[in-house]
Amino acid sequence: MASLSVTFLSLKGLALVQRHPFGDERGRFERLFCLNSLEEAIGHPLAISQINRSTTMAHGTVRGLHFQYPPHAETKIVTCLRGEVFDVAVDVRAGSPTFLNWHAERLNGLEPSSFLIPEGFAHGFQPLTDNVEMLYFHTAPWMPEAEGRLHPQDPAIGIDWPLPVEGLSERDANAPFAGEGFEGVQL
């Protein structure tokens, strides 16, 4: 049995990665990440260069929408380890037929799934429970000079957050709106 399977989603490049845990009466074993299996399933190589963990204490808090400009654009593999989140990817690829369209997945610490978000997508999430813990695999290190942001309540994007938006950081609250001259990311 394969350790994972991949389902490609409505926006080109987005994927839901389903892990297949092994278990018996003692508990279960789950491989969180296997580069060989993932590359085979998505059909192209990845080079993980950074792994991050975050915690968010209060449900309703929104983190994002964040991305990096080339040459530091990154693919992210996002996993919820504890709690439940509404995890969002927004297509910011210049010239894409789905430019500024979004897709969300509900991730939680009990289900063995991750959200694969390729280069050219902004990412954000909203915890649906308190005390959420997230794990991120990145194909490029974070570079402050390459960071891009969009406002999570941008009407041009129109994300239907399931809870009232709360707890925005100062940087996210002051992020630009797409209508303010945002032309997208050239990959």
ROSEPA-434621 format. One record per residue: x, y negated, z negated of N, C-alpha, C in turn. Coordinates in Angstrom, 1 decimal, always signed. Atoms other than C-alpha are relative to their C-alpha. Example, Ala and Ser with C-alpha at 12.3 -4.5 7.8 and 13.67 -1.06 7.14 Angstrom:
2
R nxx nyy nzz caxx cayy cazz cxx cyy czz
R +0.9 +1.2 +0.0 +12.3 +4.5 -7.8 +0.9 -1.2 +0.0
R -0.9 +1.1 +0.0 +13.7 +1.1 -7.1 -0.8 -1.1 -0.8
% end
This chain:
187
R nxx nyy nzz caxx cayy cazz cxx cyy czz
R +0.8 +1.2 +0.0 +0.0 +0.0 +0.0 +0.9 -1.2 +0.0
R -0.8 +1.2 -0.1 +1.3 -3.4 +0.9 -0.2 -0.8 -1.3
R +0.1 +0.8 +1.2 +2.0 -5.8 -1.9 -0.8 -1.3 +0.2
R +0.8 +1.2 -0.3 +0.1 -8.7 -0.2 -0.6 +0.1 +1.4
R +0.6 +0.2 -1.4 -2.1 -9.6 +2.7 -0.3 -1.5 +0.1
R +0.2 +1.5 -0.3 -2.7 -13.0 +4.3 -1.2 -0.1 +0.9
R +1.1 +0.4 -0.8 -5.9 -14.5 +5.6 +0.2 -1.5 +0.4
R -0.2 +1.3 -0.5 -5.5 -17.5 +7.9 -1.3 -0.7 -0.1
R +1.2 +0.8 +0.3 -8.0 -20.3 +7.2 -0.3 -0.9 +1.1
R +0.6 +0.8 -1.1 -9.9 -22.9 +9.2 +0.9 -1.0 +0.6
R -1.0 +1.0 -0.6 -7.0 -25.4 +9.6 +1.3 +0.7 +0.3
R -1.2 -0.7 -0.5 -4.1 -24.1 +11.6 +1.2 -0.1 -0.9
R -1.1 -0.1 +0.9 -1.3 -22.9 +9.4 -0.3 +0.3 -1.5
R +0.4 -0.3 +1.4 -3.2 -22.7 +6.1 -0.3 +1.4 -0.2
R +0.3 -1.4 +0.2 -3.5 -19.3 +4.6 -0.2 +0.3 -1.5
R +0.3 -0.5 +1.3 -4.8 -17.5 +1.5 +0.8 +1.3 -0.1
R -0.9 -1.2 +0.2 -2.2 -15.0 +0.2 -0.6 +0.8 -1.1
R +0.5 -0.9 +1.0 -3.8 -12.1 -1.6 +1.0 +1.0 -0.4
R -1.0 -1.0 +0.5 -1.5 -10.1 -3.8 -0.8 +1.3 -0.4
R +0.7 -1.3 +0.3 -2.4 -6.4 -4.5 +0.7 +0.6 -1.2
R -0.7 -0.5 +1.2 -1.5 -5.6 -8.1 -0.2 +1.6 -0.1
R +0.1 -1.5 +0.3 -0.9 -2.0 -9.3 -0.3 +0.1 -1.5
R +0.4 +0.0 +1.4 -2.6 -1.0 -12.5 -0.4 +1.4 -0.4
R +0.5 -1.2 +0.7 -3.4 +1.8 -14.9 -0.5 -0.3 -1.3
R +0.6 +0.3 +1.3 -4.7 +2.2 -18.4 +0.9 -0.9 -0.9
R -1.0 +0.8 +0.8 -1.5 +0.4 -19.7 -0.1 -1.5 +0.3
R +0.1 +1.4 -0.5 -2.2 -2.8 -17.7 +0.3 -0.1 +1.4
R -0.3 +0.1 -1.4 -1.0 -4.0 -14.4 +1.3 -0.7 +0.3
R -1.2 +0.6 -0.5 +2.0 -5.0 -12.4 -0.4 -0.8 +1.3
R +0.3 +0.8 -1.2 +1.8 -7.8 -9.8 +1.2 -0.7 +0.5
R -1.1 +0.8 -0.6 +4.5 -9.1 -7.5 -0.5 -1.3 +0.4
R +0.4 +1.3 -0.3 +4.1 -12.8 -7.5 +0.5 -0.5 +1.4
R -0.6 +0.5 -1.2 +6.4 -13.4 -4.5 +0.9 +1.1 +0.6
R -0.9 -0.9 -0.7 +8.1 -11.2 -1.9 +0.2 -0.6 +1.3
R -0.3 +0.7 -1.2 +9.8 -13.1 +0.8 -0.1 +0.9 +1.3
R +0.1 -0.9 -1.1 +10.1 -10.1 +3.2 -1.5 +0.3 +0.4
R +1.4 -0.3 -0.3 +6.4 -9.2 +2.9 -0.8 -1.2 +0.5
R +0.6 +1.2 -0.4 +5.3 -12.8 +3.2 +0.4 -0.4 +1.4
R -0.5 +0.4 -1.4 +7.4 -13.6 +6.3 -0.6 +0.9 +1.0
R +0.6 -1.0 -1.0 +6.1 -10.4 +8.0 -1.5 -0.3 +0.2
R +1.4 +0.3 -0.1 +2.5 -11.4 +7.2 -0.3 -1.3 +0.7
R +0.3 +1.3 -0.6 +2.7 -15.0 +8.4 +0.7 -0.1 +1.3
R -0.6 +0.0 -1.4 +5.0 -14.3 +11.4 +1.1 -0.9 +0.2
R -1.2 +0.9 -0.2 +7.8 -16.7 +10.7 +0.8 +0.0 -1.3
R -0.8 +0.1 +1.2 +10.7 -17.2 +8.3 -0.3 -1.1 -1.0
R +0.0 +1.1 +1.1 +10.6 -19.2 +5.0 +1.3 +0.0 -0.8
R -1.2 +0.1 +0.8 +13.4 -20.4 +2.9 -0.4 -0.7 -1.3
R +0.4 +0.7 +1.2 +12.3 -21.1 -0.7 +1.2 -0.6 -0.6
R -1.1 +0.8 +0.6 +14.5 -23.8 -2.2 -0.3 -0.5 -1.4
R +0.4 +0.6 +1.3 +12.6 -24.9 -5.3 -1.2 +0.7 -0.5
R +1.2 -0.5 +0.6 +10.1 -23.4 -7.7 -0.3 -0.9 -1.2
R +0.5 +0.9 +1.1 +8.1 -25.7 -10.0 -1.2 +0.6 -0.7
R +1.2 -0.3 +0.8 +5.6 -25.2 -12.8 -0.6 -1.3 -0.5
R +0.6 +1.1 +0.6 +3.1 -27.7 -14.0 -1.2 +0.4 -0.9
R +1.1 -0.2 +0.9 +0.5 -27.9 -16.7 -0.9 -1.3 +0.1
R +0.9 +1.1 +0.1 -2.6 -30.1 -16.8 -1.0 +0.3 -1.1
R +0.7 -0.3 +1.3 -4.4 -30.4 -20.1 -1.5 -0.1 +0.2
R +1.5 +0.3 +0.0 -7.9 -31.8 -19.1 -0.6 +0.3 +1.4
R +0.8 -0.2 -1.2 -10.4 -30.6 -16.5 -0.4 -1.3 +0.6
R +0.4 +1.2 -0.6 -11.4 -33.2 -14.0 +1.2 -0.9 +0.5
R -1.2 +0.8 -0.4 -7.9 -34.7 -13.7 +0.4 +0.4 +1.4
R -0.4 -0.3 -1.4 -6.8 -35.0 -10.1 +1.5 -0.4 +0.2
R -1.5 +0.3 -0.3 -3.1 -34.7 -9.0 +0.1 +0.1 +1.5
R -0.2 +0.0 -1.5 -2.3 -35.6 -5.4 -0.8 -1.2 +0.6
R -0.4 -0.8 -1.1 -2.5 -36.1 -2.5 +1.4 -0.3 +0.4
R -1.4 +0.2 -0.2 +1.2 -35.6 -1.9 +0.5 +0.9 +1.2
R -0.7 -0.7 -1.1 +3.4 -34.6 +1.0 +1.4 -0.6 +0.2
R -1.4 +0.5 -0.3 +7.0 -35.1 +2.3 +0.1 -0.2 +1.5
R -0.3 +0.3 -1.4 +8.1 -36.7 +5.6 +1.2 +0.8 +0.4
R -1.3 -0.6 -0.5 +10.6 -34.9 +7.8 +1.1 -1.0 -0.1
R -0.4 -1.4 -0.1 +13.3 -34.0 +7.7 -0.1 +0.8 -1.3
R +0.2 -0.7 +1.2 +12.2 -33.0 +4.2 -1.4 +0.6 -0.2
R +1.3 -0.6 +0.0 +8.8 -31.7 +5.1 +0.1 +1.4 -0.6
R -0.1 -1.3 +0.7 +7.9 -28.6 +3.1 -1.3 +0.8 +0.1
R +1.1 -0.9 +0.2 +5.7 -25.6 +3.0 -0.1 +0.3 -1.5
R +0.2 -0.3 +1.4 +4.2 -24.9 -0.5 -0.8 +1.3 -0.1
R +0.8 -1.2 +0.4 +2.9 -21.7 -1.9 -0.5 -0.3 -1.4
R +0.5 +0.4 +1.3 +0.6 -22.6 -4.8 -0.8 +1.1 -0.7
R +0.6 -1.1 +0.7 -0.5 -20.2 -7.5 -0.5 -0.6 -1.4
R +0.5 +0.3 +1.4 -2.7 -20.8 -10.6 +0.2 +1.1 -0.9
R -0.3 -1.0 +1.0 -1.4 -18.9 -13.5 -0.9 +0.1 -1.2
R +1.0 +0.0 +1.2 -3.9 -20.0 -16.2 -1.0 -1.1 +0.4
R +1.1 +0.9 -0.2 -7.3 -21.6 -15.9 -0.5 +0.1 +1.4
R +0.5 +0.0 -1.4 -9.0 -22.5 -12.6 +0.1 -1.4 +0.6
R -0.2 +1.2 -0.7 -8.4 -25.2 -10.0 -0.7 +0.0 +1.3
R +0.5 +0.3 -1.3 -10.0 -26.7 -6.9 +1.2 -0.5 +0.7
R -1.2 +0.3 -0.6 -6.9 -26.7 -4.7 -0.2 -0.5 +1.5
R +0.3 +0.7 -1.2 -6.9 -29.0 -1.6 +1.2 -0.2 +0.9
R -1.1 +0.4 -1.0 -4.8 -29.3 +1.6 -0.7 -0.9 +1.0
R +0.5 +1.0 -1.0 -5.3 -32.2 +4.0 +1.0 +0.0 +1.2
R -0.8 +0.1 -1.2 -4.0 -32.1 +7.6 +0.4 -1.4 +0.2
R -0.6 +1.3 -0.2 -1.7 -35.1 +8.0 +0.9 +0.0 +1.2
R -0.9 -0.2 -1.2 +0.0 -33.9 +11.3 -0.5 -1.0 +1.0
R +0.3 +0.9 -1.1 +0.0 -36.7 +13.8 -0.4 +0.7 +1.3
R +0.4 -0.7 -1.2 -1.9 -35.7 +16.9 -0.8 +1.3 -0.2
R +0.7 -1.2 +0.2 -3.5 -32.7 +15.3 -1.5 -0.2 +0.3
R +1.4 +0.2 -0.2 -7.1 -32.1 +16.4 -0.8 +0.1 -1.3
R +0.7 +0.0 +1.3 -8.0 -31.6 +12.7 +0.7 -1.0 -1.0
R -0.6 +1.0 +0.8 -6.1 -34.7 +11.5 -1.0 -0.6 -1.0
R +0.7 +0.5 +1.2 -7.4 -35.8 +8.0 -1.1 +0.9 -0.4
R +0.9 -1.0 +0.5 -9.6 -32.7 +7.7 +0.6 +0.7 -1.2
R -0.5 -0.7 +1.2 -9.3 -30.8 +4.5 -0.7 +1.3 -0.2
R +0.5 -1.4 +0.3 -9.8 -27.3 +3.2 +0.4 +0.2 -1.5
R -0.2 -0.3 +1.4 -10.1 -26.2 -0.5 -0.2 +1.4 -0.3
R +0.1 -1.3 +0.5 -9.6 -23.0 -2.3 -0.1 -0.1 -1.5
R +0.0 -0.2 +1.5 -10.6 -22.1 -5.9 +1.0 +1.0 -0.3
R -1.0 -1.0 +0.5 -7.6 -20.5 -7.5 -0.2 +0.1 -1.5
R +0.1 -0.1 +1.5 -7.6 -19.1 -11.0 +1.0 +1.1 -0.4
R -1.1 -0.9 +0.6 -5.2 -17.2 -13.3 -0.4 +1.5 +0.0
R +0.5 -1.4 +0.0 -7.3 -14.0 -13.1 +0.0 +0.7 +1.3
R +0.1 -0.6 -1.3 -7.4 -13.5 -9.4 +1.4 -0.1 +0.7
R -1.4 -0.1 -0.6 -4.2 -12.4 -7.5 +0.1 -0.7 +1.4
R -0.1 +0.7 -1.3 -4.2 -15.1 -4.8 +0.8 -1.3 -0.1
R -0.7 +1.3 -0.1 -2.1 -18.1 -3.7 -0.4 -0.7 +1.3
R +0.3 +0.8 -1.1 -2.6 -20.9 -1.3 +1.3 -0.4 +0.7
R -1.2 +0.4 -0.8 +0.0 -21.3 +1.5 -0.3 -1.2 +0.8
R +0.2 +1.3 -0.6 +0.2 -24.9 +2.6 +1.2 -0.4 +0.8
R -1.2 +0.3 -0.8 +2.5 -25.6 +5.6 +0.4 -1.4 +0.1
R -0.5 +1.3 -0.3 +4.5 -28.6 +6.6 -1.1 -0.8 +0.7
R +1.0 +0.8 -0.7 +2.3 -31.5 +7.7 -1.4 +0.0 -0.7
R +1.2 +0.1 +0.8 -0.3 -31.1 +5.0 +0.2 -0.7 -1.4
R -0.1 +0.6 +1.3 -0.9 -33.2 +1.9 -0.7 +1.0 -1.0
R +0.5 -0.9 +1.0 -1.7 -31.3 -1.3 -0.5 -0.7 -1.3
R +0.4 +0.4 +1.3 -3.7 -32.0 -4.4 -0.9 +1.0 -0.6
R +0.9 -1.0 +0.7 -5.8 -30.2 -7.0 -0.7 -0.7 -1.1
R +0.8 +0.4 +1.2 -8.4 -30.7 -9.7 -0.3 +1.2 -0.9
R +0.3 -1.1 +0.9 -8.5 -28.4 -12.7 -1.5 +0.0 -0.3
R +1.4 -0.2 +0.4 -12.0 -27.0 -13.4 -0.1 +0.5 -1.4
R -0.1 -0.3 +1.4 -10.9 -25.9 -16.9 +1.1 -0.7 -0.6
R -1.1 +0.6 +0.8 -8.7 -27.3 -19.6 +1.2 +1.0 +0.0
R -1.2 -0.8 +0.2 -5.1 -26.1 -20.0 +0.4 +0.8 +1.2
R -0.3 -0.7 -1.2 -4.3 -25.2 -16.4 +1.5 +0.0 +0.2
R -1.4 -0.1 -0.2 -0.9 -23.9 -15.5 +0.2 +0.5 +1.5
R -0.2 -0.3 -1.5 +0.3 -23.9 -11.8 +1.5 +0.3 +0.2
R -1.4 -0.4 -0.4 +3.4 -22.4 -10.1 +0.0 -0.3 +1.5
R -0.2 +0.4 -1.4 +4.7 -23.8 -6.8 +1.3 +0.5 +0.5
R -1.2 -0.3 -0.7 +7.2 -22.4 -4.4 +0.1 -1.0 +1.2
R -0.2 +1.0 -1.0 +8.7 -25.0 -2.0 +1.1 +0.4 +0.9
R -1.0 -0.4 -1.0 +10.7 -24.6 +1.2 +1.0 -1.2 +0.1
R -1.0 +1.1 +0.0 +12.5 -28.0 +0.6 -0.1 -0.6 -1.4
R +0.0 +0.7 +1.3 +13.6 -29.8 -2.6 -0.8 -1.3 +0.1
R +0.7 +1.3 +0.0 +11.6 -32.9 -3.6 +1.0 -1.1 +0.2
R -0.9 +1.1 -0.3 +13.2 -36.0 -2.2 -0.9 -1.3 -0.2
R +0.9 +1.2 +0.2 +11.7 -39.3 -3.6 -0.1 -0.9 +1.2
R +0.1 +0.9 -1.2 +12.6 -41.2 -0.4 -0.8 +0.5 +1.1
R +0.8 -0.7 -1.0 +10.7 -38.7 +1.7 -1.5 +0.2 -0.4
R +1.3 -0.2 +0.6 +7.6 -38.7 -0.5 -1.1 -0.8 +0.7
R +1.2 +0.7 -0.5 +4.2 -39.6 +1.0 -1.2 +0.3 -0.9
R +1.2 -0.2 +0.8 +0.9 -40.0 -0.7 -1.2 -0.6 +0.7
R +1.2 +0.6 -0.5 -2.7 -40.6 +0.2 -0.9 +0.0 -1.3
R +0.9 +0.1 +1.1 -5.5 -41.7 -2.2 -0.9 +1.2 +0.0
R +0.9 -1.2 +0.0 -7.5 -38.6 -3.4 -1.4 -0.3 +0.2
R +1.4 +0.4 -0.2 -10.7 -40.6 -3.1 -0.2 -0.8 +1.3
R +0.0 +0.7 -1.2 -10.0 -41.8 +0.4 -1.3 +0.4 +0.8
R +1.2 -0.4 -0.8 -13.4 -42.0 +2.3 +0.3 +0.5 +1.4
R -0.4 -0.5 -1.3 -11.6 -41.3 +5.6 +0.2 +1.5 -0.1
R -0.2 -1.4 +0.2 -10.8 -37.9 +4.2 -1.2 +0.7 -0.6
R +1.3 -0.4 +0.5 -13.9 -37.4 +2.1 +0.0 +1.3 -0.7
R +0.0 -1.2 +0.8 -12.9 -34.7 -0.3 -1.2 +0.0 -1.0
R +1.1 -0.2 +0.9 -15.9 -33.4 -2.2 +0.5 +0.7 -1.3
R -0.6 -0.5 +1.3 -14.2 -33.0 -5.6 -1.2 +0.6 -0.8
R +1.1 -0.6 +0.8 -16.4 -30.7 -7.8 -0.4 -0.7 -1.3
R +0.2 +0.7 +1.2 -16.0 -32.8 -10.9 +0.3 -1.5 +0.2
R -0.4 +1.4 -0.1 -15.8 -36.6 -11.4 +1.5 -0.1 -0.1
R -1.4 +0.2 +0.0 -12.3 -37.7 -10.6 +0.5 -0.8 -1.2
R -0.5 +0.6 +1.2 -10.4 -38.5 -13.8 +1.5 +0.1 +0.0
R -1.4 -0.2 +0.4 -6.8 -38.9 -15.1 +1.0 -0.2 +1.1
R -1.0 +0.3 -1.1 -5.1 -40.2 -11.9 +1.2 -0.7 -0.6
R -1.2 +0.8 +0.4 -1.5 -41.2 -12.5 -0.1 -1.3 +0.7
R -0.1 +1.3 -0.6 -0.7 -44.8 -11.7 +0.4 +0.1 +1.4
R -0.5 -0.2 -1.4 +1.1 -43.7 -8.5 -1.1 +0.5 +0.8
R +1.1 -0.6 -0.8 -1.9 -41.6 -7.3 -1.1 -1.0 +0.1
R +1.1 +1.0 -0.1 -4.4 -44.3 -8.2 +0.3 -1.2 +0.9
R -0.5 +1.0 -0.9 -2.3 -46.8 -6.2 +0.4 +0.5 +1.4
R -0.4 -0.5 -1.3 -1.7 -44.5 -3.2 -0.8 -0.6 +1.1
R +0.7 +0.7 -1.1 -2.6 -45.9 +0.2 -1.2 +0.9 +0.5
R +1.1 -0.6 -0.7 -5.8 -45.1 +2.1 +0.4 +0.2 +1.4
R -0.4 -0.3 -1.4 -5.5 -43.5 +5.6 -0.3 -1.2 +0.9
R +0.4 +1.1 -0.9 -7.2 -46.6 +7.1 +1.0 -1.1 -0.1
R -1.0 +1.0 +0.2 -4.2 -48.7 +5.9 +1.2 +0.2 +0.9
R -1.1 -0.2 -1.0 -2.2 -47.9 +9.0 +0.7 +1.4 +0.0
R -0.7 -1.3 +0.1 -1.4 -44.2 +8.2 -0.2 +0.7 +1.4
R +0.0 -0.7 -1.3 -0.5 -42.5 +11.5 +0.2 +1.5 +0.0
R -0.3 -1.4 +0.1 +0.3 -39.1 +10.2 +1.5 +0.3 -0.1
R -1.3 -0.5 +0.1 +3.4 -37.0 +10.0 +0.4 +0.6 +1.3
R -0.6 -0.6 -1.2 +5.5 -36.3 +13.1 +0.9 +1.2 -0.3
R -0.8 -1.2 +0.4 +6.8 -32.7 +12.8 +0.9 +0.3 +1.2
% end
